[in-house]
């Protein structure tokens, strides 16, 4: 995962994000989970070009595009369900 240092610093301010980034085993499980794969498929199908643009904007510090996309995803039944399941996975303790 290639995250610019300034964005990584911002992520590390969030306790949950910091814990996930520090726990390599959990991060691998989340990245390889069927829910993550399904979420990525859903994003690609529904938001194709917008997803690419949003990712590039986020890398350059534009959080508005990412926030807008997240709202759209959470507004769909499938997206909300997948995000909830991923949230539960990252909340698990070893």
N, CA, C and O of each residue as an XYZ file, in Angstrom:
376
protein
N       0.854     -1.163      0.000
C       0.000      0.000      0.000
C       0.903      1.231      0.000
O       1.746      1.391      0.883
N       0.724      2.084     -0.980
C       1.575      3.250     -1.121
C       0.791      4.501     -0.725
O       0.103      5.094     -1.556
N       0.895      4.899      0.537
C       0.179      6.058      1.050
C       1.196      7.167      1.310
O       2.162      6.950      2.042
N       0.997      8.362      0.721
C       1.919      9.458      1.001
C       2.007      9.726      2.500
O       1.020      9.566      3.218
N       3.167     10.126      2.969
C       3.408     10.298      4.397
C       2.415     11.247      5.058
O       1.978     10.981      6.177
N       2.045     12.349      4.399
C       1.117     13.291      5.021
C      -0.238     12.632      5.268
O      -0.859     12.876      6.302
N      -0.705     11.802      4.337
C      -1.965     11.094      4.528
C      -1.823     10.018      5.593
O      -2.760      9.773      6.353
N      -0.678      9.382      5.657
C      -0.431      8.371      6.680
C      -0.450      9.017      8.062
O      -0.984      8.437      9.008
N       0.121     10.196      8.185
C       0.102     10.919      9.458
C      -1.332     11.211      9.897
O      -1.666     11.075     11.074
N      -2.177     11.611      8.947
C      -3.578     11.879      9.250
C      -4.292     10.604      9.698
O      -5.056     10.620     10.664
N      -4.039      9.504      8.993
C      -4.652      8.226      9.358
C      -4.249      7.801     10.766
O      -5.069      7.270     11.515
N      -3.006      8.031     11.121
C      -2.502      7.593     12.425
C      -3.134      8.380     13.576
O      -3.033      7.958     14.728
N      -3.778      9.504     13.294
C      -4.467     10.270     14.335
C      -5.773      9.595     14.756
O      -6.279      9.832     15.853
N      -6.309      8.759     13.876
C      -7.532      8.024     14.186
C      -7.139      6.726     14.884
O      -6.437      5.907     14.291
N      -7.576      6.515     16.134
C      -7.145      5.322     16.885
C      -7.455      4.005     16.181
O      -6.632      3.089     16.193
N      -8.619      3.903     15.576
C      -8.999      2.658     14.915
C      -8.140      2.428     13.664
O      -7.679      1.313     13.420
N      -7.930      3.478     12.884
C      -7.101      3.354     11.685
C      -5.662      3.024     12.074
O      -5.016      2.191     11.438
N      -5.166      3.680     13.118
C      -3.799      3.422     13.572
C      -3.636      1.980     14.028
O      -2.635      1.335     13.715
N      -4.617      1.475     14.769
C      -4.554      0.090     15.238
C      -4.566     -0.883     14.068
O      -3.834     -1.872     14.071
N      -5.394     -0.605     13.070
C      -5.461     -1.470     11.890
C      -4.142     -1.456     11.127
O      -3.649     -2.507     10.718
N      -3.571     -0.274     10.935
C      -2.311     -0.176     10.198
C      -1.150     -0.835     10.946
O      -0.206     -1.320     10.324
N      -1.218     -0.851     12.262
C      -0.147     -1.462     13.058
C      -0.293     -2.976     13.171
O       0.688     -3.677     13.420
N      -1.505     -3.483     12.991
C      -1.772     -4.922     13.118
C      -1.772     -5.539     11.724
O      -2.813     -5.627     11.072
N      -0.597     -5.962     11.277
C      -0.444     -6.475      9.920
C      -1.299     -7.711      9.651
O      -1.815     -7.875      8.545
N      -1.454     -8.571     10.638
C      -2.259     -9.780     10.449
C      -3.728     -9.409     10.216
O      -4.375     -9.950      9.319
N      -4.244     -8.489     11.023
C      -5.624     -8.043     10.859
C      -5.798     -7.327      9.527
O      -6.786     -7.549      8.827
N      -4.861     -6.485      9.180
C      -4.921     -5.758      7.912
C      -4.969     -6.737      6.739
O      -5.742     -6.540      5.802
N      -4.157     -7.781      6.784
C      -4.160     -8.794      5.723
C      -5.496     -9.517      5.665
O      -6.020     -9.765      4.579
N      -6.055     -9.861      6.827
C      -7.357    -10.547      6.846
C      -8.434     -9.666      6.233
O      -9.261    -10.136      5.452
N      -8.419     -8.390      6.588
C      -9.423     -7.468      6.048
C      -9.244     -7.309      4.543
O     -10.219     -7.351      3.793
N      -8.004     -7.127      4.099
C      -7.760     -6.939      2.664
C      -8.128     -8.167      1.845
O      -8.519     -8.046      0.684
N      -8.007     -9.345      2.441
C      -8.284    -10.580      1.718
C      -9.694    -11.121      1.975
O     -10.062    -12.163      1.431
N     -10.464    -10.445      2.773
C     -11.792    -10.956      3.120
C     -12.739    -10.888      1.918
O     -12.602    -10.014      1.061
N     -13.691    -11.809      1.862
C     -14.696    -11.775      0.795
C     -15.491    -10.468      0.802
O     -15.893     -9.988     -0.258
N     -15.723     -9.889      1.979
C     -16.468     -8.629      2.051
C     -15.699     -7.496      1.389
O     -16.292     -6.670      0.694
N     -14.385     -7.446      1.595
C     -13.571     -6.410      0.957
C     -13.584     -6.600     -0.553
O     -13.725     -5.638     -1.308
N     -13.436     -7.838     -0.984
C     -13.451     -8.112     -2.425
C     -14.796     -7.726     -3.028
O     -14.847     -7.132     -4.104
N     -15.877     -8.060     -2.342
C     -17.215     -7.717     -2.842
C     -17.410     -6.209     -2.864
O     -17.998     -5.677     -3.806
N     -16.925     -5.513     -1.838
C     -17.032     -4.055     -1.804
C     -16.270     -3.441     -2.970
O     -16.765     -2.514     -3.612
N     -15.081     -3.942     -3.250
C     -14.299     -3.418     -4.375
C     -15.001     -3.688     -5.704
O     -14.981     -2.843     -6.598
N     -15.621     -4.858     -5.837
C     -16.378     -5.163     -7.054
C     -17.560     -4.206     -7.202
O     -17.825     -3.687     -8.286
N     -18.259     -3.985     -6.099
C     -19.407     -3.079     -6.112
C     -18.967     -1.669     -6.484
O     -19.609     -1.006     -7.299
N     -17.872     -1.217     -5.887
C     -17.360      0.119     -6.200
C     -16.983      0.221     -7.679
O     -17.293      1.214     -8.337
N     -16.323     -0.796     -8.190
C     -15.903     -0.780     -9.591
C     -17.097     -0.777    -10.533
O     -17.102     -0.057    -11.531
N     -18.105     -1.579    -10.220
C     -19.285     -1.669    -11.076
C     -20.103     -0.386    -11.066
O     -20.528      0.097    -12.115
N     -20.317      0.157     -9.887
C     -21.208      1.307     -9.756
C     -20.530      2.653     -9.962
O     -21.161      3.620    -10.387
N     -19.226      2.705     -9.654
C     -18.565      4.006     -9.640
C     -17.325      4.074    -10.531
O     -16.638      5.095    -10.545
N     -17.026      3.004    -11.275
C     -15.892      2.889    -12.178
C     -14.936      4.065    -12.269
O     -13.974      4.151    -11.505
N     -15.201      4.975    -13.207
C     -14.302      6.116    -13.439
C     -14.230      7.047    -12.234
O     -13.175      7.605    -11.932
N     -15.344      7.207    -11.556
C     -15.373      8.072    -10.375
C     -14.453      7.528     -9.286
O     -13.819      8.296     -8.562
N     -14.383      6.215     -9.174
C     -13.524      5.585     -8.162
C     -12.059      5.939     -8.403
O     -11.339      6.289     -7.468
N     -11.626      5.849     -9.644
C     -10.242      6.192    -10.002
C      -9.946      7.658     -9.677
O      -8.914      7.978     -9.087
N     -10.857      8.534    -10.067
C     -10.685      9.966     -9.806
C     -10.658     10.249     -8.302
O      -9.848     11.044     -7.826
N     -11.548      9.593     -7.567
C     -11.625      9.787     -6.119
C     -10.349      9.323     -5.435
O      -9.844      9.993     -4.534
N      -9.828      8.183     -5.859
C      -8.583      7.672     -5.283
C      -7.437      8.644     -5.531
O      -6.640      8.911     -4.631
N      -7.352      9.167     -6.732
C      -6.286     10.129     -7.054
C      -6.454     11.410     -6.241
O      -5.476     11.973     -5.748
N      -7.689     11.862     -6.105
C      -7.947     13.068     -5.309
C      -7.566     12.847     -3.851
O      -6.969     13.723     -3.225
N      -7.904     11.691     -3.311
C      -7.586     11.396     -1.908
C      -6.088     11.355     -1.679
O      -5.597     11.839     -0.660
N      -5.359     10.776     -2.628
C      -3.898     10.728     -2.508
C      -3.320     12.135     -2.440
O      -2.304     12.364     -1.783
N      -3.967     13.073     -3.117
C      -3.492     14.456     -3.132
C      -4.126     15.311     -2.037
O      -3.994     16.535     -2.037
N      -4.820     14.649     -1.098
C      -5.337     15.367      0.062
C      -6.756     15.885     -0.061
O      -7.239     16.552      0.853
N      -7.446     15.598     -1.168
C      -8.829     16.051     -1.345
C      -9.768     15.060     -0.690
O     -10.111     14.037     -1.283
N     -10.183     15.355      0.518
C     -11.054     14.444      1.252
C     -12.518     14.570      0.842
O     -13.318     13.674      1.112
N     -12.872     15.680      0.188
C     -14.256     15.902     -0.203
C     -14.739     14.837     -1.190
O     -15.847     14.320     -1.048
N     -13.927     14.511     -2.175
C     -14.307     13.503     -3.163
C     -14.498     12.148     -2.496
O     -15.439     11.422     -2.816
N     -13.613     11.808     -1.574
C     -13.716     10.529     -0.850
C     -14.957     10.506      0.036
O     -15.650      9.492      0.114
N     -15.231     11.601      0.690
C     -16.409     11.704      1.543
C     -17.687     11.552      0.723
O     -18.622     10.872      1.147
N     -17.727     12.170     -0.423
C     -18.889     12.080     -1.304
C     -19.118     10.643     -1.773
O     -20.249     10.158     -1.775
N     -18.048      9.974     -2.166
C     -18.157      8.590     -2.609
C     -18.602      7.692     -1.455
O     -19.436      6.806     -1.642
N     -18.052      7.916     -0.278
C     -18.431      7.112      0.890
C     -19.917      7.266      1.193
O     -20.586      6.290      1.529
N     -20.433      8.481      1.076
C     -21.863      8.711      1.315
C     -22.711      7.957      0.293
O     -23.755      7.400      0.633
N     -22.259      7.943     -0.952
C     -22.990      7.215     -1.989
C     -22.984      5.712     -1.703
O     -24.006      5.041     -1.845
N     -21.836      5.197     -1.304
C     -21.721      3.767     -1.002
C     -22.605      3.411      0.190
O     -23.337      2.422      0.149
N     -22.539      4.212      1.248
C     -23.330      3.932      2.447
C     -24.819      4.120      2.197
O     -25.650      3.590      2.934
N     -25.151      4.873      1.158
C     -26.547      5.075      0.801
C     -27.163      3.871      0.102
O     -28.384      3.776     -0.018
N     -26.325      2.958     -0.357
C     -26.848      1.747     -0.998
C     -26.932      0.635      0.040
O     -26.107      0.558      0.950
N     -27.918     -0.208     -0.102
C     -28.117     -1.293      0.859
C     -26.899     -2.225      0.894
O     -26.413     -2.569      1.971
N     -26.411     -2.629     -0.275
C     -25.262     -3.536     -0.358
C     -24.004     -2.886      0.221
O     -23.275     -3.518      0.985
N     -23.752     -1.638     -0.137
C     -22.573     -0.939      0.369
C     -22.603     -0.785      1.875
O     -21.595     -1.003      2.547
N     -23.760     -0.409      2.409
C     -23.892     -0.245      3.860
C     -23.663     -1.574      4.579
O     -23.007     -1.616      5.620
N     -24.206     -2.660      4.020
C     -24.037     -3.981      4.638
C     -22.571     -4.395      4.636
O     -22.055     -4.876      5.645
N     -21.900     -4.207      3.497
C     -20.492     -4.601      3.402
C     -19.614     -3.762      4.328
O     -18.720     -4.293      4.987
N     -19.863     -2.472      4.377
C     -19.077     -1.614      5.267
C     -19.300     -1.978      6.735
O     -18.368     -1.933      7.538
N     -20.529     -2.336      7.078
C     -20.805     -2.745      8.452
C     -20.046     -4.029      8.788
O     -19.483     -4.146      9.877
N     -20.026     -4.979      7.874
C     -19.306     -6.223      8.123
C     -17.801     -5.978      8.241
O     -17.140     -6.575      9.090
N     -17.262     -5.105      7.396
C     -15.831     -4.783      7.495
C     -15.526     -4.066      8.800
O     -14.486     -4.303      9.415
N     -16.417     -3.199      9.218
C     -16.235     -2.496     10.484
C     -16.208     -3.484     11.644
O     -15.412     -3.336     12.571
N     -17.069     -4.484     11.594
C     -17.070     -5.509     12.638
C     -15.777     -6.297     12.638
O     -15.251     -6.635     13.699
N     -15.259     -6.593     11.452
C     -13.996     -7.329     11.358
C     -12.842     -6.550     11.976
O     -12.009     -7.120     12.680
N     -12.796     -5.255     11.713
C     -11.685     -4.462     12.224
C     -11.847     -4.157     13.703
O     -10.887     -3.745     14.355
N     -13.037     -4.351     14.241
C     -13.273     -4.143     15.661
C     -12.958     -5.375     16.495
O     -12.930     -5.309     17.724
N     -12.722     -6.490     15.832
C     -12.413     -7.731     16.548
C     -11.069     -7.626     17.237
O     -10.117     -7.050     16.711
N     -11.019     -8.188     18.406
C      -9.750     -8.257     19.131
C      -9.220     -9.675     19.041
O      -9.992    -10.633     18.999
N      -7.906     -9.808     19.011
C      -7.287    -11.141     18.945
C      -7.451    -11.862     20.258
O      -6.997    -12.998     20.400
